[in-house]
C-alpha cells in the first residue's frame, strides 16, 4: 500500500514493534470508494429483504462461515 501511495510511514519502526503509518489522501479516496461499493453490495432491498432481514441474513451467514472454519476437514477419498 505504501508503494501505491495509499499510506505513508509516520514514525520510527522499532524491531518487534508496530509499524506506524497514516492513510494518505489517495488512500482515503480508495477507502471511500471501496466503502461505497461495499455498502451498496449489502443493500438487499432489491431482493425483497428489509434492513432487519438483511442484518439477520448477514448474522446467519457469518455463523455458517465460522462453523465451517471450525469444522474438521473430511477426507472423502478414503
MMTF fields as JSON, N, C-alpha, C and O atoms, coordinates in Angstrom:
{
  "mmtfVersion": "1.0.0",
  "mmtfProducer": "UNKNOWN",
  "numBonds": 311,
  "numAtoms": 312,
  "numGroups": 78,
  "numChains": 1,
  "numModels": 1,
  "chainsPerModel": [1],
  "groupsPerChain": [78],
  "chainIdList": ["A"],
  "bondAtomList": [4, 2, 8, 6, 12, 10, 16, 14, 20, 18, 24, 22, 28, 26, 32, 30, 36, 34, 40, 38, 44, 42, 48, 46, 52, 50, 56, 54, 60, 58, 64, 62, 68, 66, 72, 70, 76, 74, 80, 78, 84, 82, 88, 86, 92, 90, 96, 94, 100, 98, 104, 102, 108, 106, 112, 110, 116, 114, 120, 118, 124, 122, 128, 126, 132, 130, 136, 134, 140, 138, 144, 142, 148, 146, 152, 150, 156, 154, 160, 158, 164, 162, 168, 166, 172, 170, 176, 174, 180, 178, 184, 182, 188, 186, 192, 190, 196, 194, 200, 198, 204, 202, 208, 206, 212, 210, 216, 214, 220, 218, 224, 222, 228, 226, 232, 230, 236, 234, 240, 238, 244, 242, 248, 246, 252, 250, 256, 254, 260, 258, 264, 262, 268, 266, 272, 270, 276, 274, 280, 278, 284, 282, 288, 286, 292, 290, 296, 294, 300, 298, 304, 302, 308, 306],
  "bondOrderList": [1, 1, 1, 1, 1, 1, 1, 1, 1, 1, 1, 1, 1, 1, 1, 1, 1, 1, 1, 1, 1, 1, 1, 1, 1, 1, 1, 1, 1, 1, 1, 1, 1, 1, 1, 1, 1, 1, 1, 1, 1, 1, 1, 1, 1, 1, 1, 1, 1, 1, 1, 1, 1, 1, 1, 1, 1, 1, 1, 1, 1, 1, 1, 1, 1, 1, 1, 1, 1, 1, 1, 1, 1, 1, 1, 1, 1],
  "groupList": [{"groupName": "UNK", "atomNameList": ["N", "CA", "C", "O"], "elementList": ["N", "C", "C", "O"], "formalChargeList": [0, 0, 0, 0], "bondAtomList": [1, 0, 2, 1, 3, 2], "bondOrderList": [1, 1, 2], "singleLetterCode": "X", "chemCompType": "L-PEPTIDE LINKING"}],
  "groupTypeList": [0, 0, 0, 0, 0, 0, 0, 0, 0, 0, 0, 0, 0, 0, 0, 0, 0, 0, 0, 0, 0, 0, 0, 0, 0, 0, 0, 0, 0, 0, 0, 0, 0, 0, 0, 0, 0, 0, 0, 0, 0, 0, 0, 0, 0, 0, 0, 0, 0, 0, 0, 0, 0, 0, 0, 0, 0, 0, 0, 0, 0, 0, 0, 0, 0, 0, 0, 0, 0, 0, 0, 0, 0, 0, 0, 0, 0, 0],
  "groupIdList": [1, 2, 3, 4, 5, 6, 7, 8, 9, 10, 11, 12, 13, 14, 15, 16, 17, 18, 19, 20, 21, 22, 23, 24, 25, 26, 27, 28, 29, 30, 31, 32, 33, 34, 35, 36, 37, 38, 39, 40, 41, 42, 43, 44, 45, 46, 47, 48, 49, 50, 51, 52, 53, 54, 55, 56, 57, 58, 59, 60, 61, 62, 63, 64, 65, 66, 67, 68, 69, 70, 71, 72, 73, 74, 75, 76, 77, 78],
  "secStructList": [7, 6, 6, 6, 6, 1, 3, 3, 3, 7, 1, 7, 7, 7, 6, 6, 1, 7, 7, 7, 3, 3, 3, 7, 2, 2, 2, 2, 2, 2, 2, 2, 2, 2, 2, 2, 2, 2, 2, 2, 2, 6, 7, 7, 4, 4, 4, 6, 7, 7, 2, 2, 2, 2, 2, 2, 2, 2, 2, 2, 2, 2, 2, 2, 2, 2, 2, 2, 2, 2, 1, 7, 7, 7, 7, 6, 6, 7],
  "xCoordList": [0.822, 0.0, 0.873, 0.502, 2.025, 2.925, 3.426, 3.481, 3.79, 4.253, 3.177, 3.485, 1.916, 0.812, 0.399, -0.493, 1.051, 0.749, -0.505, -1.068, -0.957, -2.18, -1.919, -2.793, -0.714, -0.293, 1.149, 1.867, 1.558, 2.966, 3.381, 2.561, 4.66, 5.176, 5.224, 5.565, 4.88, 4.824, 5.721, 5.735, 6.442, 7.288, 8.437, 8.64, 9.172, 10.309, 9.843, 9.174, 10.205, 9.827, 10.905, 12.081, 10.498, 11.419, 11.241, 10.13, 12.322, 12.282, 11.278, 11.299, 10.405, 9.402, 8.233, 7.386, 8.189, 7.105, 6.242, 6.582, 5.14, 4.251, 4.953, 5.926, 4.453, 4.999, 4.03, 3.037, 4.299, 3.335, 3.16, 4.133, 1.915, 1.598, 0.333, -0.449, 0.153, -1.048, -1.584, -0.835, -2.873, -3.509, -3.271, -3.31, -3.03, -2.82, -4.162, -5.141, -4.222, -5.465, -5.879, -7.067, -4.911, -5.237, -5.767, -6.68, -5.199, -5.677, -7.084, -7.908, -7.363, -8.708, -9.72, -10.838, -9.324, -10.218, -10.506, -11.645, -9.481, -9.677, -10.57, -11.437, -10.362, -11.192, -12.638, -13.556, -12.846, -14.209, -14.907, -16.081, -14.182, -14.763, -15.109, -16.169, -14.218, -14.469, -15.658, -16.469, -15.756, -16.865, -18.197, -19.194, -18.225, -19.443, -19.899, -21.082, -18.957, -19.283, -19.747, -20.731, -19.04, -19.407, -20.801, -21.585, -21.11, -22.439, -23.529, -24.599, -23.268, -24.253, -24.469, -25.588, -23.401, -23.487, -24.321, -24.994, -24.277, -25.021, -26.498, -27.267, -26.907, -28.31, -29.079, -28.957, -29.861, -30.598, -32.077, -32.892, -32.421, -33.822, -34.342, -35.535, -33.476, -33.897, -34.291, -34.942, -33.889, -34.2, -35.309, -35.542, -35.987, -37.146, -36.843, -37.723, -35.615, -35.293, -35.218, -34.627, -35.827, -35.669, -34.356, -33.648, -34.042, -32.769, -32.629, -31.547, -33.697, -33.663, -33.409, -32.598, -34.097, -33.908, -32.501, -31.888, -32.004, -30.658, -29.632, -28.692, -29.807, -28.903, -28.978, -27.958, -30.177, -30.352, -29.665, -28.995, -29.826, -29.173, -27.657, -26.965, -27.146, -25.713, -25.212, -24.187, -25.929, -25.538, -25.556, -24.652, -26.576, -26.667, -25.534, -24.949, -25.228, -24.141, -22.794, -21.952, -22.583, -21.345, -21.255, -20.167, -22.38, -22.407, -22.011, -21.245, -22.52, -22.164, -20.676, -20.007, -20.154, -18.733, -17.866, -16.914, -18.191, -17.412, -17.498, -16.51, -18.666, -18.818, -18.032, -17.454, -18.0, -17.229, -15.747, -15.017, -15.283, -13.859, -13.465, -12.327, -14.382, -14.095, -14.305, -13.839, -15.006, -15.331, -14.088, -13.222, -14.013, -12.877, -12.949, -14.034, -11.812, -11.741, -12.092, -11.544, -13.012, -13.431, -12.74, -12.807, -12.084, -11.395, -12.288, -12.392, -12.932, -13.857, -13.135, -13.781, -11.827, -11.093, -10.892, -10.438, -11.213, -10.979, -12.061, -12.013],
  "yCoordList": [-1.18, 0.0, 1.253, 2.288, 1.136, 2.283, 2.593, 3.757, 1.561, 1.773, 2.39, 3.134, 2.087, 2.637, 4.022, 4.64, 4.515, 5.845, 5.926, 7.008, 4.793, 4.778, 5.06, 5.558, 4.738, 5.011, 5.498, 5.302, 6.133, 6.516, 6.313, 6.392, 6.054, 5.847, 7.177, 8.205, 7.151, 8.395, 8.391, 9.361, 7.348, 7.287, 6.335, 5.818, 6.116, 5.211, 3.817, 3.62, 2.865, 1.477, 0.836, 0.83, 0.304, -0.419, -1.909, -2.38, -2.633, -4.079, -4.73, -4.512, -5.53, -6.234, -5.369, -5.802, -4.167, -3.25, -2.95, -3.32, -2.288, -1.914, -0.958, -0.297, -0.898, -0.027, 1.14, 1.004, 2.296, 3.392, 3.902, 4.159, 4.039, 4.51, 5.352, 5.262, 6.168, 7.004, 6.89, 6.679, 7.033, 6.976, 8.307, 9.374, 8.232, 9.426, 9.866, 9.126, 11.041, 11.435, 10.426, 10.148, 9.882, 8.862, 7.602, 6.957, 7.256, 6.099, 6.313, 5.398, 7.508, 7.823, 7.762, 7.28, 8.253, 8.199, 6.757, 6.415, 5.904, 4.487, 3.818, 3.018, 4.14, 3.58, 4.023, 3.218, 5.299, 5.811, 5.108, 4.75, 4.911, 4.231, 2.787, 2.291, 2.116, 0.717, 0.622, -0.298, 1.573, 1.556, 1.776, 1.147, 2.647, 2.888, 1.604, 1.266, 0.892, -0.37, -1.408, -2.111, -1.503, -2.495, -2.237, -3.17, -0.987, -0.662, -0.944, -1.439, -0.634, -0.911, -2.41, -2.858, -3.181, -4.639, -5.222, -6.236, -4.586, -5.09, -4.717, -5.199, -3.869, -3.467, -4.559, -4.703, -5.316, -6.437, -6.109, -7.012, -4.833, -4.456, -4.837, -5.098, -4.873, -5.268, -6.748, -7.198, -7.494, -8.924, -9.218, -10.37, -8.158, -8.332, -8.373, -8.721, -8.025, -8.033, -6.608, -5.733, -6.375, -5.069, -5.062, -6.068, -3.95, -3.813, -4.837, -5.388, -5.094, -6.068, -7.479, -8.219, -7.843, -9.174, -9.315, -10.378, -8.254, -8.27, -8.482, -9.26, -7.799, -7.967, -9.386, -9.963, -9.95, -11.315, -12.302, -13.228, -12.112, -12.979, -12.888, -13.906, -11.686, -11.495, -12.249, -12.929, -12.13, -12.824, -14.336, -15.032, -14.842, -16.283, -16.768, -17.824, -16.006, -16.393, -16.375, -17.24, -15.402, -15.37, -16.573, -17.107, -17.002, -18.195, -19.425, -20.262, -19.541, -20.659, -20.621, -21.653, -19.45, -19.317, -19.708, -20.473, -19.188, -19.518, -21.0, -21.602, -21.586, -23.025, -23.849, -24.872, -23.425, -24.158, -24.068, -25.032, -22.931, -22.789, -23.642, -24.104, -23.856, -24.643, -26.139, -26.953, -26.5, -27.914, -28.685, -28.147, -29.94, -30.757, -31.004, -31.056, -31.149, -31.434, -32.899, -33.778, -33.159, -34.52, -34.957, -34.271, -36.088, -36.639, -37.708, -38.825, -37.342, -38.272, -39.282, -40.151, -39.198, -40.091, -41.473, -42.374, -41.674, -42.977, -43.952, -45.095],
  "zCoordList": [0.0, 0.0, 0.0, -0.554, 0.627, 0.639, -0.771, -1.167, -1.528, -2.905, -3.783, -4.714, -3.493, -4.271, -3.798, -4.379, -2.736, -2.238, -1.399, -1.232, -0.862, -0.067, 1.409, 2.119, 1.862, 3.237, 3.209, 2.228, 4.296, 4.431, 5.884, 6.799, 6.073, 7.426, 8.16, 7.576, 9.445, 10.208, 11.441, 12.199, 11.641, 12.822, 12.602, 11.504, 13.647, 13.599, 13.979, 14.994, 13.154, 13.421, 14.272, 13.907, 15.396, 16.264, 16.029, 15.784, 16.103, 15.877, 16.821, 18.032, 16.233, 17.02, 17.45, 18.231, 16.949, 17.309, 16.099, 14.975, 16.328, 15.227, 14.279, 14.643, 13.086, 12.06, 11.883, 11.169, 12.525, 12.456, 11.028, 10.32, 10.629, 9.279, 9.344, 10.291, 8.32, 8.209, 6.79, 5.836, 6.678, 5.358, 4.631, 5.245, 3.346, 2.52, 1.93, 2.022, 1.336, 0.657, -0.425, -0.586, -1.16, -2.168, -1.498, -2.013, -0.36, 0.389, 0.907, 0.875, 1.382, 1.871, 0.731, 0.912, -0.441, -1.611, -1.995, -2.312, -1.971, -2.295, -1.259, -1.609, 0.013, 1.081, 0.93, 1.086, 0.627, 0.436, -0.724, -0.624, -1.825, -2.992, -2.654, -3.037, -1.941, -1.566, -0.612, -0.712, 0.308, 1.258, 0.544, 0.896, -0.441, -1.213, -1.898, -1.871, -2.511, -3.184, -2.168, -2.4, -1.044, -0.017, 0.535, 0.705, 0.812, 1.341, 0.317, 0.672, -0.951, -2.0, -2.155, -2.406, -2.006, -2.12, -0.992, -1.172, 0.164, 1.319, 1.294, 2.126, 0.355, 0.252, -0.49, -1.707, 0.25, -0.337, -0.55, -0.736, -0.523, -0.703, -2.085, -2.239, -3.085, -4.425, -4.469, -5.412, -3.442, -3.38, -2.373, -2.006, -1.932, -1.065, 0.417, 1.205, 0.834, 2.251, 2.777, 2.143, 3.956, 4.578, 5.379, 5.42, 6.0, 6.711, 7.833, 8.035, 8.553, 9.653, 9.128, 9.686, 8.067, 7.468, 6.886, 6.98, 6.295, 5.741, 6.848, 6.684, 7.968, 9.117, 9.663, 10.039, 9.709, 10.19, 9.254, 9.712, 7.957, 6.978, 7.118, 7.077, 7.283, 7.452, 8.683, 8.621, 9.795, 11.023, 10.834, 11.296, 10.16, 9.911, 9.006, 9.251, 7.972, 7.077, 7.786, 7.54, 8.66, 9.439, 10.369, 10.586, 10.918, 11.762, 10.953, 11.432, 9.741, 8.861, 8.525, 8.57, 8.192, 7.852, 9.038, 8.888, 10.214, 11.407, 11.737, 12.156, 11.551, 11.795, 10.809, 11.178, 9.56, 8.535, 8.814, 8.58, 9.309, 9.608, 10.801, 10.879, 11.727, 12.921, 12.709, 13.506, 11.636, 11.402, 10.965, 10.275, 11.37, 10.918, 9.403, 8.824, 8.794, 7.368, 7.159, 7.824, 6.228, 5.922, 4.645, 3.624, 4.706, 3.528, 2.901, 3.407, 1.785, 1.119, 0.247, -0.34, 0.143, -0.757, -0.163, -0.868, 1.113, 1.742, 1.428, 1.882]
}
